[in-house]
Amino acid sequence: MQYWVKVVFVDNQELLVKDAIRHTISDDMEVLEVDSAKEVFIIPMKQIKYLACDATVFATKKTS
């Protein structure tokens, strides 16, 4: 499933990845990794003001 991820940096610049496949925060909480079909973004958490993503990522599947 592809979804969008928006990252706003502390200097108010924005990164919008419209075709993200996954995004994760490292175990040590140092970096955010956003993977798309074409690119991988690795962003230090100290540079991030906030991030947002498409809510469909968290949707649960109903079992019959």
N, C-alpha and C positions, 0 to 999 in steps of 0.2 A: 504494500500500500504506500502510495506517495502522499505527502502532506506538506504544508508550509511551516517554516520556522522563521521567526523574526527576532533578530538580536539588535538591541540598542546599546551602543557603547557609551562610556562615561563622557565622551566628547560630543554626544548626541548624534553621531553618525549611525546609520542603520544598515543592516545586512538582512536581506530577505531571500531565503532559499525556498523557491516555490515547488521544488521536486525532491524534497528530503525523503530519504528512506528510513533513517533513524537519527536520533540525537542522544548523546549520553554525556554525563559528567564523570570525570575520572574518579577513582576510588579515593584519591587524596584531595579531591575538590579543587584541583589546580587548573584544569582545562575543560572546556566544552568541546565536544567533537560532533560536528554535523556532517552526515554522509548523504550525498546525492548520487545519482547515476553517473555524473560526470566529474564531480569534485568531492574532496574531503576538506572541511574547514576545521582547523584546530585553533581555538581561541582561548587565551588566558582568562580565567574568571575575574581577575583584577581589572580587566578592561571592560567588563560587562556591567551595564546599569541594570538591564532586565532583559528577559527573553519571553517570547510567547510562541505558542504553536496551535495548530488546528485541533480543535477539541475532539475530532473523530478518532484521534490516536488513542484516546482513553475510553472510547465506547466499548461496552461489553457485549459479547454475543449471547443471545438467549438460547438456551437449550430446551428442546421440546420434551 
